[in-house]
Amino acid sequence: MKTSPKFIGRKEKINRRTFFTKSFGISAGLTLLAYPGISSRVLTEKGDQSKEDVLKELNEKVIKFMPLYRSCALTSFAVLNKQFKLNADTKTIRALMPFTGGIVRKGETCGAVSGALFALGFFFESIDKNGNGQPGSSLKHGTMFFDRFEKAFGSTRCKEVVKHQYGRYYDFLNPEHMKLFMEAAKNGKCIEVVQKAVSIAGDIILENS
């Protein structure tokens, strides 16, 4: 199995890489079962691209997918799933719905964090055609993501990230608060959070594959 070269400059190329997903997992306290509809190849969407181009495409996909999924958790995973050809099916993407709004709208872990970690679990826990994998490696890469996201927003908790972006807390279980939040969200501050999350996760994938 060929190992792609590490990035030295922003314009170095990303080589295609194949993984076989006989099993996979996310190491953020969740155990994944094998889902039907997930194929055995994990590739970048368009083959050889510069790192800069990939990160730009990730940002563009967030803008495209957010109105479709209306959830930071679903959007972040769907974008990374598409860009890096994780090939998770629609049912798998929709299964992230309970992570919306900081886990069932409780304001806990940000949905963009949950979706990105889920994608990192898919990518780094994959097993190649020789049966070789890196069990548990998503813990390391997930920690990288967690630390970078926390540095950017001061927290990984939805309610704290919302305050960082909007200057106040919102109770998503309160209809009046939710109405106010939906109006405030038109300024694109949530999209910025998802874009940052998928950029961090994408950067980690590119740096370590």
Summary of the structure (lengths in Angstrom):
residues: 209
radius of gyration: 16.8
end to end distance: 12.4
largest distance: 55.5
contacts: 678
relative contact order: 0.17
helix: 53%
strand: 3%
